[in-house]
Amino acid sequence: MSEDVKRMADLLKSGATMLSDVCPVCGTPLFKVKGEVFCAKCNKPVVYQKAMSPQATLSPGYLLESVEMTIVGKISDANEVLKVEKDPEKLSLYSNLVFGWLSMLEKLRGLKESFKE
């Protein structure tokens, strides 16, 4: 049994309610414990944007963290391509992409810091 399934089973045993909604990030069922909704797999709280909206949204801090991880992954992917690419045009294209992602990463980290204050 996977660790995620064990965690979900333990939540149910402890009285948590499994909701029909799923996590917008990983797609696993959401749980409600003591009035708070969260994802057992991501282990993060999930808040609803509006009471009328069936789609859940993540906290800004978690969303920024998720975007940061995506950008870092893209930079890593581009780095692997840059290591073997010989075509100057493609090298220029990937270099510009990496520069853009690094710029976004810098702004994102500044934004994350402003949420901590």
C-alpha positions, 0 to 999 in steps of 0.5 A, spaced: 500 500 500 502 506 498 504 511 503 499 516 500 493 511 501 495 509 508 495 517 510 488 517 507 486 511 510 488 514 517 485 520 516 478 516 515 479 512 521 481 519 525 474 521 523 476 526 517 471 526 511 473 525 504 470 530 499 467 529 492 472 534 490 479 533 488 486 537 489 487 541 483 494 540 483 495 532 484 488 530 483 487 526 489 480 526 493 480 532 498 479 531 506 475 535 511 478 535 518 476 540 523 473 545 518 479 545 514 480 542 507 486 539 505 490 535 500 492 528 503 498 527 498 500 534 497 499 535 505 497 542 503 491 546 505 486 548 499 481 554 500 475 555 495 475 561 491 467 562 492 462 558 495 458 557 489 465 555 485 466 547 485 473 548 483 478 549 489 484 554 489 490 553 492 493 558 497 498 563 494 504 561 497 503 554 495 501 556 488 508 560 488 512 554 490 509 550 485 510 555 479 517 556 482 518 548 481 516 548 474 520 554 472 526 550 475 524 544 472 524 547 465 531 550 466 534 544 468 530 541 461 533 546 457 540 545 460 540 538 458 539 540 451 544 546 451 549 541 453 549 537 447 546 542 442 550 545 436 546 549 432 547 556 434 540 558 432 537 553 437 543 555 442 540 562 442 533 560 443 534 556 449 539 561 452 534 566 451 529 561 454 533 560 460 534 567 461 527 569 461 526 563 466 531 566 471 528 573 470 521 570 472 524 566 478 528 572 481 521 576 480 517 570 483 522 569 489 521 576 491 514 575 491 514 569 495 518 574 500 513 579 500 508 574 502 512 572 508 512 579 511 
